[in-house]
Amino acid sequence: MGYSDPSAVGSLPLEMSETMNGSWGFNLVDDKYKSPETLVRTLVGAAGRNANFLLNTGPMPNGEIQPENLATFRTIGEWMTAHGTTIYGTRGGPIAPGDWGVTTQRGKTVYVHLMRAHDGRVTLPIDAPMRGTVASARLFDGGAPVKVMAGKRRIELSGLPPLGKAWDQIVALELR
């Protein structure tokens, strides 16, 4: 199957591209920088959609990266140090993205990335059969157990703490 075969398009890796502000290169007057929160959520959304994420920054005329962009990179790096396990080496998870967020998966662990406020309960619709049943659910940060009830076409997570100011509340589902 070569690239000229139209059926191959669905198997090609996807890529999402984004800029640190509104410009693809250095622009002295473009000071509308995207927040680290926005960029992390975009990264997580790309991972949950089985896509690569390309984040562009243009060097200043002296070849250096703007201090504002370096600060953003540091913050994203800190987030990735704490949560990178849920992104690196994963594929888009078995549950389609929704208004609640996305899922990623590595092996028998499905990471549910909740990126919208909720009332402690989130219902995840299942469009296709999952490989395995949910054995346990826990918060990625801190490991507190999360109540999980699996139905025929849904998984319900409950007992979740409020999202608060978190950019991404992650629940790790272990499948058997």
N, C-alpha and C positions, 0 to 999 in steps of 0.2 A: 504494500500500500504506500504510494508515494504522495508527495504534496500536491500533485495534479489531480489526485483522486478526491472528489468533493466529499466523500464519506470520511476522509481523514481529518477534516477540519475539526470535528467534535473531539478528536483525540489529541489535538495540539494543546500544549500548555497555554493557559491564559496569563495575561500580564496586565496589571493595573499601574498606571503611571500618575504621579502627583508631583506638585511643586511645593516648596516651602512657603511661597507666597503666591502671587499671580503670574510670575515671570519664569520662563525656562532658562534664562540666563541672569546675570547680575543686572539689576535695575536700581539705580540710586534712589529713585523716587517711589519705588514700590515697598511700602512699609506695612502692608497688610499681611502679616505673617500668620500662618495657620498655627493653632495651638498644638502643643504636644498631645493633648487629649484627642483632638480631631485627627491627627496623623496616626496615633495608636489605634483608634477606632477604625480608620481606613485600612490599616495593616491587618487588623483582626478580621474585618469584613472580607478582605482579599483572600486571606487564608481559608476562611469558611466557605469561600466560593471556588476553592481549588485554583487560586491564581497566585502568581508571583506579585510582589509589590516593589515597584521602582520609585524611589524618592529622589528627586532631582534638586540639586543646589548648584547655582552658578558661582564660580569664583569671582572675587573682586578683581579689578584691573591689576593689582599687585600679586595675584595668584592665590591669595589667602581666602579662606571661607569666612563669611561675615560672623561676627561674634554672636549675633542673635540666632543664627542657624546652628552654630556650635553648641549653644546652650540647649536648643531644642534637641539636637542629636544626643547630648548627654542625658537629658530627661527620658527620651525614648530608650536609650541604652539601659538606664536604671530599671525602667519598666520591663524590658526584655530580660535583664538579669534575673528578675524575680519571676517572670511569667513565660519566658521563652520556651519552656518545655511544652507549653500548650500551642506553640506556633511552629518552632523548628522541627523539621522531619515529620510533620503531620500532613494529612490530606483533608480536603473538605469532608465534614462528618456526614453521617447517614441521615441526618434530619435537615431538611431544606431550610435555608435562611428565612427568618420571619421578622416581624416588627420588634420582637424581643431580642434578636441577635442572630448568632450563627453557631455552628458546631464544627470542631476540628477533631481528627481522630488519628491516633497512633496505636497500632496493635489493637488490644482489647479495651483501650481507654478512649472514651468519647468525652471531649471537653466542650461543655455548654457555656458559651460566652454570652452572658446576659448584659446587654448594654442599654436597657431602658428601665426606668423606674417600675417597680411592681409592688404588689401588696403582700409579698411573702409567698406567693403562689404563682407558678408559671406553668402553662400547659403548652407542650410541644407537640404539634401535629406530626404524625408519621405517615408519609405518603407511600413508602415502599417498605417491605419487610426488613428489619434489622437483622444482621448476622449475630445472633446471640441475644440473651435476655439480660436485663440489668440486674447485677448481683448487689451493687451498692452505689451510693452517691455520697459525695462529700465536697465541702468547699475546698477549692484549691488552696486558697490562703487560709491557713490555720487548721485545715483538716476536719472541721466540725461536720458531723453527719447531716445529711439532708434527706428528708422523707421523700420517697419516690413511689409512685403508683403507676404501673404500666398497664395500659388498656390495649385494646386491639388496634386502634388508630391514633393513640396518643400516649404521651408520658407526662405525668403531672409531678412537678417538684413543689414541695411545700416546706414550711418551716424555715424559709430563707430570711436572713436579716435584710433590712432595707439596703438598697443600692447605695444610698447616701451620695458621697462625692466620688465614689469609685468610678473609673472609666469603664471597667469591664469586670463584672463579678463572674467568676468562673466556677462551674460545678464539674467535678470529674465523675463520670459514670463508668463504673467497671463492669464489663460484660463477661458473661460466662459462656 
